[in-house]
Amino acid sequence: MKKSELRKKYKSLRNALSEEQIENDSFAIANQLLKLDVWDKSFYHIFLTIEEQKEINTDYILNILSGKDKNIIISKSNFEDYSMTHYLLTDNTRIKKNDYNIPEPVDGIEIQTSQLEVVFIPLLAFDKVGNRVGYGKGFYDRFLANCKLETIKIGLSFFEPENETFEATEDDIRLDYCVTPEEVFQF
């Protein structure tokens, strides 16, 4: 199946989820994450939920990171060059939705990509070898290409992997893990 078809399929599946399902599955994903051996790091990058896209509610993961006293990093997107700038999330960080309803920091303490040790990644679909399909703009592939090789890449998905392996280009960055409400997949 082509990436464009997968995007359409998984956007439709997500749109069919109820608010209660999203909350329950988001909580289950956060609990599954606790099984991973990734909690000894310091700098964790996470996306803030785009509610209008029915994304995973990352508040549960933010609570875990906060409770473990980790440095939480969030991004601001530049739609001119499809890059991301990363900021430390603090009590003083002001969040504002951009034109695409993405909650982003207004400003703050900038963090270099080289400092990031674990990255939680939004996606629409993934396969059994760790390929992912996102929204199609390449923000995360560009971002992940600039991370250190040892940076742990964790996808978060409401759904199980596709059986068929996706077409992948040399610019596509594979996941190390993908976490669903029922299971942790390691690649």
Secondary structure, DSSP 8 states (H G I E B T S, - for coil): --HHHHHHHHHHHHHT--HHHHHHHHHHHHHHHTTSS-TT-SEEE-----GGGT---THHHHHHHHHTT-EEEEEEEETTTTEEEEEE--TT--EEE-TTS-EEESS--EE-GGG--EEEEE-SEEBTTS-EE-SSS-HHHHHHHTS-TT-EEEEE-SS--BSS-----TT----SEEE-SS-EEE-
